[in-house]
Amino acid sequence: MAIRYSGDVEVRIHHLRTGLYCCKVWAPGLRDTGMLKIPGKPTPATYDALARAAIRAAERAHGRSKVPAERRAGRIMIDRVFKAPCPVQRRT
């Protein structure tokens, strides 16, 4: 499984033995699931391309305003790691 992020959107991708990829797009107030196929071996670049394709498919199905993906010059930006704020350290 691979997880990709774009703005407030999370995409979880599972490679199936049939050569298909199950993609789940999560955003605030949105859950979307679909199957995609991209030829070639599963590589980090493949997962990035799948995440972009899954986000585009969710935008077509639910409207672009419901899928708050990060864009630069019209291109969907993909992050491979989770970016979270620093946890608050409690003093005792």
RODRENTOR-165991 format. One line per field, with one value per residue (C-alpha): z, x, y; residue in three letters. Coordinates in pm, whole numbers. Each point is the difference from the previous one (the first is absolute). Last residue first. Layout:
% residues N
Z: (Z:...)
X: (X:...)
Y: (Y:...)
resn: (ALA:...)
% end
This chain:
% residues 92
Z: (3409:-322:-303:-338:-280:-308:-293:-282:-239:-347:-104:-253:-372:-101:-329:-174:-248:-294:-83:49:348:146:343:4:173:-151:61:-200:-302:-36:124:-289:-216:305:127:-339:6:353:-108:-304:215:252:-282:-143:343:45:-335:92:322:-204:-69:-321:-333:-141:196:101:226:233:201:349:121:354:40:291:62:-257:-55:-338:-7:-292:-82:-255:-275:-117:94:305:158:79:283:-7:279:-108:261:-86:215:-218:-203:182:-110:178:-144:72)
X: (441:60:-193:169:-226:51:165:-247:-48:136:-49:252:-27:-121:-184:-64:-288:107:-186:305:39:-290:-82:-312:-319:-242:-356:59:111:-334:-111:51:238:201:14:137:261:105:29:211:234:35:64:276:167:-37:166:284:60:18:-259:117:-145:-340:-239:-339:-249:-273:-211:-97:-124:-49:-78:-98:356:208:67:72:25:182:-8:273:-40:268:-207:221:-139:206:-159:-6:-107:-54:-23:-135:36:281:129:101:111:-25:134:-113)
Y: (1799:184:-112:1:114:-212:176:51:-288:-52:-361:-122:-67:345:58:333:17:215:324:224:-146:-194:-142:-217:117:-257:126:322:-202:-171:-342:-243:205:111:-359:-112:278:-102:-364:97:211:-285:-248:220:22:-378:-61:240:-195:-322:-271:-165:99:82:223:-137:170:-122:241:110:339:134:369:228:117:-189:-369:-159:-378:-158:-373:-72:-257:-241:-306:-58:318:308:201:381:234:362:276:345:312:137:-293:-316:-347:-334:-323:-354)
resn: (THR:ARG:ARG:GLN:VAL:PRO:CYS:PRO:ALA:LYS:PHE:VAL:ARG:ASP:ILE:MET:ILE:ARG:GLY:ALA:ARG:ARG:GLU:ALA:PRO:VAL:LYS:SER:ARG:GLY:HIS:ALA:ARG:GLU:ALA:ALA:ARG:ILE:ALA:ALA:ARG:ALA:LEU:ALA:ASP:TYR:THR:ALA:PRO:THR:PRO:LYS:GLY:PRO:ILE:LYS:LEU:MET:GLY:THR:ASP:ARG:LEU:GLY:PRO:ALA:TRP:VAL:LYS:CYS:CYS:TYR:LEU:GLY:THR:ARG:LEU:HIS:HIS:ILE:ARG:VAL:GLU:VAL:ASP:GLY:SER:TYR:ARG:ILE:ALA:MET)
% end
